[in-house]
């Protein structure tokens, strides 16, 4: 079986998601932290890109929600950081 560039992109996305989850489970990342949300965002986005070649609606929906949830985490983290900075002024 031959793998194309988009297959490799999708595999990289899966690896990022698994690494993020592993780091969360071994307490190296916090679920509310920016690195965890970014790893999830990038990983899910790479998987979505890989679906261009062989589209699968259920996989697309799962990753699209993963991206949206990651964006919520990033927004909440950044908003919390800005609020903490504003109160110190």
Secondary structure, DSSP 8 states (H G I E B T S, - for coil): ----HHHHHHHHHHHHHHHHHHHHHTTSS-TTSHHHHHHHHHHHHHHHHHTTTS--HHHHHHHHHHHHHHHHHHHHHHHHHHHHHHHT-
